[in-house]
Amino acid sequence: MSHTTLKLFIVILLFVWSCTDLGEPPEPTLSFTVNQNQINFGTVRIVNTKTDSVYIASDGTHSVSLSLTLITGSSVFKILSSTSLSIEPEDISIVVVSYSPGDDTTSITHSDTLRISNNDDVNQVALVSLSGMWSTIPIPDISVSLSAVDFGVISLGDSTDETITFSNQGDTTLIVSDFSIGGKDPNDFSFFPQIDTLYLETGDDTTITLQFKPITSGDKSAKLSIRSNDPDAQELDIVLSGLAGYTYSTHVAPIIGSTGSAGCLSSCHTFVTSSGWTYDAIVNVQSSTGNGKNYITPGDTLNSYLYLKIIGDASISGSKMPADNPSYFDNNTDQLNIIREWIIQGAIE
């Protein structure tokens, strides 16, 4: 092929590419992940050193060989772990980075970037920004064991507890005050013992108990707010969440198993006669007359044939339930709402 012909071929190829809706080339997929993309060491006394960690995991399908470097190479930040890592599939390596502000006092604030790169691919790079500042006077440093507490799903009327620990990693007295619970559902959460102000000396810690005791059903959220004399955390919020759910054993079984309500299933459907009116007999079990629908499909009332029968939906076969008292749930809407909410919340056993 002549030089002129080759140039013409390239021009034609570029033209075809530009006229073809191929879109932008896909972003490269990292063969590893990191748990955070920034570390703010906050304010550190000039004579002290503070550390933090980055967790690096393989994507689960590749062995990766990584190199770690500091882009600007500032003297205040150091990689305390090996700068060369090999991570097998589904393994995790922990990289410890330190900040020693006294190693460079020409600037009050410091910054750098931790670069994590896959040796086998120049495009496989993750960056973690590093920052901090120094102080000449002793400072408190608050540490909280949890920044958020998810209490999970509990039965309405029950309660569950979680503990949270406050500690002082600084070098002067930490004062924590103004404990309060606010947000959307403050009445569903509490803490004890009731605290006005905490005084924690260097290295000290204390634990309080948080309680979730919902008074109504549904998703609940709030926040525990505090104030401290830590210059980096003068105001701090701990997010609280939980789901107050109706359960089959406590709330639903007494309704659908009682005389005059949906309990007619015990005589209308032979499977209940043999299996008993149990959770396992109706949840994710296909109805014999429900056009392929389950008696109860967690999270989906439109595909829960029992619910459709008791509301008299147009799609049902036969009559509205209960057969001997079709208006039962019209007159007991509170019970109907419990069944509906129970399904929506995932049909908790």
N, C-alpha and C positions, 0 to 999 in steps of 0.2 A: 504494500500500500504506500503510495507516494505521500510526501509531507503535506502537500496541498489537500489530497483526499482525506488524510487523517484529520486535518483542521476542519474540513467541511463536515466530517462525521461527528466531531465533537460539538460543533455548532448546532447540528440537527438534533443531537441527543439532548442538549441543554434546552432547545426550543420545545421538544416533546415533553420534557420534564416540567417546564414552566406551564404548559397547557394542560397538564394532567392533574387532576384533583387528588394528589397524593397527600396533601397536608404537610405539616411539619414532621420531621423525623421524631420518633418517640423519645421521651426522656429516658436515659439509662436507668435501669432498676438496680438499686444497691444490693449487693450480695451480703450486706451486713447492716445492722441498725444500731443507733445509739439512743439512750434513754433521755437525753436532753441536749439542746443545742446552745445553751448558754449557762455559765456559772458566774454568779455575782457574789463575790466573797464578802461584800459589804465593807464596813469600816473595821479595820484591824489595828490594834495597837502596834506601834512601830517595832517593838521588841519581840512580837509574837509571830507565829506562823499558823495559818489556817489551811485545812485540807478539804477537798471534796472529791467525789468519785464520778466517773462516767462508766456506764455499763454498756459494753459492746457485745452484740450477739450475732451469730451467723444467721442467715435467712432460713436455715434448716435444711438446705439442699446442697450447699457448697462449703468446702473448706476454704478459708480465706487467710491470706498472709498479709498482715497490715504493718504499715510504718506510721509512727507518731512523731510529729514535729511541732514546734512552736514557730509560727510564721515570722514574727518579728524578733524572736529570740531574746526577749527582755529578761533581765536577771531576776526579777521578783517572782516570776512564775516558773515552776519546775515540774517536770513529769517524773514522779517518784517510782512509777512502774517501769517495766521494760519498754523501750521505744520500738521494739519489734515483736509482733504478736502473731501467733498462729492459732486460729479458732476452728474447731471441728464443727460439723453440722449440729445445730441445736445447742451448742455450748455457749457460755457467756464468759467474757473476760472483764475484769474490773481494772480501770486505769485511774490511779490516784494522782491528782494535781494539787500542788501546794502554792500558797501565796505568802511571801515574806516581804512585806513592804519596806522593811529597814534596809534591804539590799539596794534600794535606789530611792533616795529622798529628794531627787531633783524635781520630782513632780508629786503633787498630792494624790492624784488619781493615776491608776495604771490600767492598761488593757493589752491584750494579746489574743491570739486565736490558736486553738489546738487544731491541727490538721491531721485527719485520720484518712489514710489512703490505702487502697488495695494495690499491692505490688504487681498484680497481674493485669491491671486495667487502669489506664490514666484517668478514665472518667469516673472511677469509683472513689469519690472523695466525700467525706463528711467534715463539717466545720463546727467547732464549739467555741463560742466567744467567751473570753475571760475578762473579768473586771474586778477592781477593788480600790480602796483608798485607805490611807493611814491616818492614825491619830497619835499624838504624843502623850495623851492622858489615858488612864485606865478606863475601860468601857465595859458595860455589861453586854452579853451576847445571848439572847434567848433562843432556845431550841425547843420545838414542839414535836412530839412523836408522830402526830398525824395532822395533815393540813385539811383533811376531809374525812368524815365518818359516814359510811353507808351502812345503815342498820339492817338492810335487806328487807325481806318480807316477813311480817308477823301478823298473827290473827288479831283482828280488832278486839280490843278489850285486854289484850296481853301487853307485856312490856319487855324490853330487852336493854341491856347495859353494855357500854363500851368504856374502857378507861383511856385516858390521855395524860401524857407526862410532860411537864414543863421543867426545863433544866437551864442552868446558867453556865455557859461555856466561856464567859468572859472573865475579866480580872478585877471586877468590882461588883458591888451589890446590885442584883437585878430586882427591880420593883415592877410587879405585874398587878394591874388594878382594873376597875370598871368592867367586871365580868357581867355580861348581859346576853340574853338570847333574843334575837329579832328575826326579821324576814317574813316569809309568807305564812308559816304555821308555827309560831313561837310557843303556842300552848300545848303542842304535841311533844315538846322536848324540854328537858330540864337537866340540871347538874347538881351534884352534891359532893362534899358538903358545900353549903352556901359560903362563898368567899367574897370578902371585900377587897383585900389587898394581900399579895404574896411578897415576901422578902426572901430572896434566894442568894446566898453567898456563892462565891466561885466554886463550881463543882457540885453544888447542891441541886436536888430535883424534888418534885412533888407530883403526886398523881391525883386527879379528880375523876369522878365517874359521870359519864353522860348517859341519860336515859331517854329512850323513845317509848312513849306511851300514848298512842294515838287515841283521840276522842271521836274521830269520824273516819270513814274509810277513804282510801285514795292515796295518790302520791303525795308525800309530805316533804317539805324542805324548810330549813331555817339556817341560822348561823350563830355561832358563839363568837361574840366580839370581845376583845380585850385591848388594853393599852399597856405599854411598857416604856421603860426609860432606855431601852436599846435604841440607839439612833437609827438603826436600819429597820426597825419593826415597832415604831411608835403606836401604830394601829394594826391589829391583826385579826382576821376573820377565819374561823374554822367552819367549813361548810358541813351542814348536817342534812341527811336525807334518809328516807325510808318509805316503805309501802305498807299501809294499813289495809290488809286484805280480809275479806270474808273467807272462812274455811268451810269445807264440806261438812266435817264432823260437828263443828260447833254451830254453824249458822244455816247451812243449806239442808242437811239431812232432816232436821226436825220439820222443815217446811214441806219438802216433796215426799216425805214418808208419812205424813200425818193424814188421818181420815178426812176426806172431803177436799183434799188438795190434789196435787199431782200424784199422790199415793195410789191412784187408780192404776198406775203402771204395774203394780204388783199383781193385778189380775188381768190387765190388758195385754201384757207382754210376757210370754212364757219364760224368756231368758232371766227375768228378774225372779220369777218363782223358784227357778233352780239355783240361781247364783246369790240370791238375796239382794236387797236394795242397798248396794254398796257403791263406793266410789269407783272401784275397778270395773263394776258392771256397766257404768254409763259413760265414763270419761274416755274419749278416744275409742269408743266402741260403736260400730256402725249400726244404725237403726234398721230393722227389717222392713220398715215402711217409709223411710225417710229419703228416698230417691238418692241413695248414696251418702247421705249426711250421717255424721255421728250423732248419738244422743247428746253428747256435750263435746264441743271442740274448743279447747282452751283458747281464750282471746278472741273468739269469733262467734258472736251471737247469731249471725246470719247463716252459719253452718252448724248450729246446735239445734237439732231437731226437737228436742224436748222443749227448749225455750220457744221455738216457733209454734209448737202445739199449744202451749199454755197462753200465748198471746193471740192465738187464732189466726196466724198468718195465712194469706191466700194460697201459699204454695203447699200447704199440708194436705195429707190424705186423711179422710175421715173428719171427725168432729173436733172441736176445740176441747182441750183438757182443762180440768178433770171432767170426765164424761158425765159423772153424776151431778156436777155442779159447775157448768161452764163459766159462770160469772164469778167464780171464787176469786181469781186474781184481779178482776175488775174492782172488787170490793176490798182487796187486800194488796194495794199497790206497794206498800212498804215491803212485803214479802217478795213481790215480783221484782222490785228494785234490788233486793239482796241477791236474788238469783242472777239477775242481769250483771250486776257489778262483780259477782263472783266469777262469772264466765270471762268478763272483760279483763279482770285482774290475773287471769291465767288458771282459773279453776283449781285453787289451792286445796290440797287434800286435808 
